[in-house]
Every structure is written in structure tokens, then in C-alpha cells.
Amino acid sequence: MKQCLLVFLCMMSGMLSAWAQFNTSGKVISSLDKQPVVGASVGIKGTPNGVATDESGNFTIAYHSPDAV
């Protein structure tokens, strides 16, 4: 019984770590006039993850590994 419980707990911990998701937020501004950049592309290098900034230059991007950013 203890072995079955141990196997179950190991499987559940693996599933939970696979669902872990992190978010990073920021703001893109122009270096020339310090105004927000609308529609700028923000991505994580080496992944297909990407988002565009909103009308205030803000973005939030999701990723699965804390080492990705």
C-alpha cells in the first residue's frame, strides 16, 4: 500500500510541475521620445511564445520555465 501511495504522489507532483506557469509584465517605450510603443512584438527567444504591446505599451507574457526569462 505504501508503494502505491508513493507512486501516486510522484506522478501527481510531476503533473503539477508540468502545469506551472509564470508571467512577466513590462512596458515598451521609445528611446527617442520616451513614449509608449503600441503594437511592439515581445517574445521569448527560442520559443514560439510572443505577444504585442497594448495602447499603453504594456505587455504580459506567459512561460513555463523560470529559466526562460
Order of alpha helices (4+ residues) and beta strands (2+ residues): alpha-beta-beta-beta-beta
